[in-house]
Every structure is written in structure tokens, then in C-alpha cells.
């Protein structure tokens, strides 16, 4: 194989690899945002503070809490969309974290609220696994 053909082939492989990495980054962010929407929308609402305290983060979990009240969850989901939109700028496929630092979160996950008797996180994980099983990128 002539040297030019080998270089051309190597460049083609490099480009194919870059395209697949980009596809995987997009798929990872999509799955993360879909999971985030799921837990927010399944969260029980009294004042909306619990919904307003969900955090999406890349790399390390974010357990900070605020007095934010978001009964619809739309502002919280919008913030996560912005955060996860930066996923493609990261290196090495870091973890996407979905967290809520309010101390009563585990009780709600365990079915304490009649609005969410099956929790939010476990149910969303089951749905995500079914929705994206066999996904090709």
C-alpha cells in the first residue's frame, strides 16, 4: 500500500472515530436529560421545593439545596438542559449525576408520598433501560 493511501486510510479512520465519539456524547447527554426529566416529573408536589432542588451535574454530584420552588419542574429541567448541553465539551465520558440534596428525598423515593408511591428514581431507571435498550449510535 503506498504511503499516501495509508495516510488517507488513517485519516479516514480517525474521522470515523471522532464522529462516533460525538454520537456517543450526544447519546449520553440525551439519556441523562431524559432521566432527569423523568425524576423531576415523577416527583411529588406540595410546594414544589422538592422539584426545584433536583440538580444535574457532570463529573461530581451536586447536593446543594435552594429555596427554589418549581411546581411544574420546567425551570429545573431548563437548567439541566443547559448543564447537560455542555457534555460534549468534556473529556473522557464523565458521569452525569442527578441529585437532590433535600433530606426527605430518600423517604419520597421509598414511597412516602401518595403522589409517588413507587418513587421517582428507580421507576425512571426502569423506563430508561426499556426506552434505550438496543439503541444504536
DRENDO-1510 file (C-alpha; in Angstrom, 1 decimal, always signed):
<recs>
REC; n; res; u; v; w
REC; 1; UNK; +0.0; +0.0; +0.0 .
REC; 2; UNK; +1.5; +3.3; -1.0 .
REC; 3; UNK; +2.3; +5.8; +1.8 .
REC; 4; UNK; -0.4; +8.3; +0.6 .
REC; 5; UNK; -3.0; +5.6; +0.7 .
REC; 6; UNK; -2.0; +4.6; +4.2 .
REC; 7; UNK; -2.2; +8.2; +5.4 .
REC; 8; UNK; -5.5; +8.7; +3.7 .
REC; 9; UNK; -6.8; +5.5; +5.3 .
REC; 10; UNK; -5.5; +6.5; +8.8 .
REC; 11; UNK; -7.2; +9.9; +8.4 .
REC; 12; UNK; -10.5; +8.3; +7.4 .
REC; 13; UNK; -10.4; +6.0; +10.5 .
REC; 14; UNK; -9.6; +9.0; +12.7 .
REC; 15; UNK; -12.5; +10.9; +11.3 .
REC; 16; UNK; -14.9; +7.9; +11.7 .
REC; 17; UNK; -13.7; +7.6; +15.3 .
REC; 18; UNK; -14.3; +11.3; +16.0 .
REC; 19; UNK; -17.8; +11.0; +14.5 .
REC; 20; UNK; -18.7; +8.0; +16.7 .
REC; 21; UNK; -17.3; +9.7; +19.9 .
REC; 22; UNK; -19.5; +12.7; +19.0 .
REC; 23; UNK; -22.5; +10.4; +18.5 .
REC; 24; UNK; -21.8; +8.7; +21.9 .
REC; 25; UNK; -21.5; +12.1; +23.7 .
REC; 26; UNK; -24.9; +13.2; +22.2 .
REC; 27; UNK; -26.5; +9.9; +23.2 .
REC; 28; UNK; -25.1; +10.1; +26.7 .
REC; 29; UNK; -26.4; +13.7; +27.2 .
REC; 30; UNK; -29.8; +12.7; +25.7 .
REC; 31; UNK; -30.2; +9.7; +28.1 .
REC; 32; UNK; -29.1; +11.9; +31.0 .
REC; 33; UNK; -31.6; +14.6; +30.2 .
REC; 34; UNK; -34.4; +12.0; +29.6 .
REC; 35; UNK; -33.6; +10.5; +33.0 .
REC; 36; UNK; -33.5; +14.0; +34.6 .
REC; 37; UNK; -36.9; +14.9; +33.2 .
REC; 38; UNK; -38.3; +11.6; +34.4 .
REC; 39; UNK; -37.3; +12.1; +38.1 .
REC; 40; UNK; -38.4; +15.7; +38.1 .
REC; 41; UNK; -41.8; +14.9; +36.5 .
REC; 42; UNK; -42.4; +12.0; +38.8 .
REC; 43; UNK; -41.5; +14.0; +41.9 .
REC; 44; UNK; -44.5; +14.7; +44.2 .
REC; 45; UNK; -45.5; +18.3; +44.6 .
REC; 46; UNK; -46.6; +20.0; +47.7 .
REC; 47; UNK; -44.9; +23.4; +47.4 .
REC; 48; UNK; -42.7; +22.5; +44.5 .
REC; 49; UNK; -39.5; +22.9; +46.5 .
REC; 50; UNK; -38.5; +19.2; +46.1 .
REC; 51; UNK; -38.9; +19.5; +42.3 .
REC; 52; UNK; -36.9; +22.8; +42.4 .
REC; 53; UNK; -34.0; +21.1; +44.1 .
REC; 54; UNK; -33.1; +18.5; +41.5 .
REC; 55; UNK; -29.6; +19.1; +40.1 .
REC; 56; UNK; -27.9; +17.8; +37.0 .
REC; 57; UNK; -24.1; +17.8; +37.0 .
REC; 58; UNK; -21.2; +16.4; +35.1 .
REC; 59; UNK; -18.4; +14.7; +36.9 .
REC; 60; UNK; -19.3; +15.2; +40.6 .
REC; 61; UNK; -22.7; +15.1; +42.1 .
REC; 62; UNK; -24.3; +18.4; +43.2 .
REC; 63; UNK; -26.2; +18.1; +46.5 .
REC; 64; UNK; -26.7; +21.8; +47.1 .
REC; 65; UNK; -30.1; +23.0; +48.1 .
REC; 66; UNK; -32.0; +26.2; +47.5 .
REC; 67; UNK; -35.4; +27.7; +48.4 .
REC; 68; UNK; -36.4; +27.4; +44.8 .
REC; 69; UNK; -40.0; +26.5; +44.3 .
REC; 70; UNK; -40.8; +25.0; +40.9 .
REC; 71; UNK; -44.1; +23.1; +41.0 .
REC; 72; UNK; -44.1; +22.4; +37.2 .
REC; 73; UNK; -40.4; +21.5; +37.1 .
REC; 74; UNK; -39.9; +23.4; +33.9 .
REC; 75; UNK; -37.3; +25.8; +35.3 .
REC; 76; UNK; -35.4; +22.9; +36.9 .
REC; 77; UNK; -35.5; +20.9; +33.6 .
REC; 78; UNK; -34.4; +24.0; +31.7 .
REC; 79; UNK; -31.3; +24.4; +34.0 .
REC; 80; UNK; -30.4; +20.8; +33.5 .
REC; 81; UNK; -30.8; +21.2; +29.7 .
REC; 82; UNK; -28.2; +23.9; +29.8 .
REC; 83; UNK; -25.8; +21.9; +32.1 .
REC; 84; UNK; -26.0; +18.8; +30.0 .
REC; 85; UNK; -25.8; +20.7; +26.8 .
REC; 86; UNK; -22.1; +21.2; +27.7 .
REC; 87; UNK; -21.5; +17.5; +27.9 .
REC; 88; UNK; -19.8; +17.4; +24.5 .
REC; 89; UNK; -17.1; +19.8; +25.8 .
REC; 90; UNK; -15.9; +17.3; +28.4 .
REC; 91; UNK; -13.2; +14.7; +28.0 .
REC; 92; UNK; -13.4; +11.0; +28.9 .
REC; 93; UNK; -17.1; +10.5; +29.2 .
REC; 94; UNK; -17.6; +11.7; +32.8 .
REC; 95; UNK; -20.6; +10.6; +34.8 .
REC; 96; UNK; -23.8; +12.5; +34.6 .
REC; 97; UNK; -25.2; +12.9; +38.1 .
REC; 98; UNK; -28.8; +13.6; +39.0 .
REC; 99; UNK; -29.2; +14.5; +42.7 .
REC; 100; UNK; -31.4; +16.2; +45.2 .
REC; 101; UNK; -29.9; +17.3; +48.5 .
REC; 102; UNK; -33.1; +17.7; +50.4 .
REC; 103; UNK; -33.1; +15.4; +53.4 .
REC; 104; UNK; -36.5; +14.0; +52.8 .
REC; 105; UNK; -35.7; +12.7; +49.3 .
REC; 106; UNK; -35.0; +9.1; +50.4 .
REC; 107; UNK; -38.4; +8.9; +52.1 .
REC; 108; UNK; -40.1; +10.1; +49.0 .
REC; 109; UNK; -38.1; +7.6; +46.9 .
REC; 110; UNK; -39.3; +4.9; +49.3 .
REC; 111; UNK; -43.0; +5.7; +48.5 .
REC; 112; UNK; -43.8; +8.0; +51.4 .
REC; 113; UNK; -45.9; +10.3; +49.2 .
REC; 114; UNK; -49.2; +9.1; +47.8 .
REC; 115; UNK; -48.3; +11.2; +44.7 .
REC; 116; UNK; -45.3; +9.0; +44.0 .
REC; 117; UNK; -45.9; +5.6; +45.7 .
REC; 118; UNK; -43.4; +3.9; +43.5 .
REC; 119; UNK; -40.7; +6.6; +44.0 .
REC; 120; UNK; -39.1; +8.5; +41.2 .
REC; 121; UNK; -35.5; +7.3; +40.6 .
REC; 122; UNK; -36.0; +3.6; +40.5 .
REC; 123; UNK; -39.0; +3.9; +38.2 .
REC; 124; UNK; -37.2; +6.3; +35.9 .
REC; 125; UNK; -34.2; +3.9; +35.7 .
REC; 126; UNK; -36.5; +1.1; +34.7 .
REC; 127; UNK; -38.1; +3.3; +32.0 .
REC; 128; UNK; -34.7; +4.5; +30.7 .
REC; 129; UNK; -33.5; +0.9; +30.4 .
REC; 130; UNK; -36.5; -0.1; +28.4 .
REC; 131; UNK; -36.5; +3.0; +26.2 .
REC; 132; UNK; -32.9; +2.9; +25.2 .
REC; 133; UNK; -32.2; -0.8; +25.2 .
REC; 134; UNK; -30.6; -1.7; +22.0 .
REC; 135; UNK; -30.0; +1.9; +21.0 .
REC; 136; UNK; -27.6; +2.3; +18.1 .
REC; 137; UNK; -25.3; +5.3; +17.8 .
</recs>
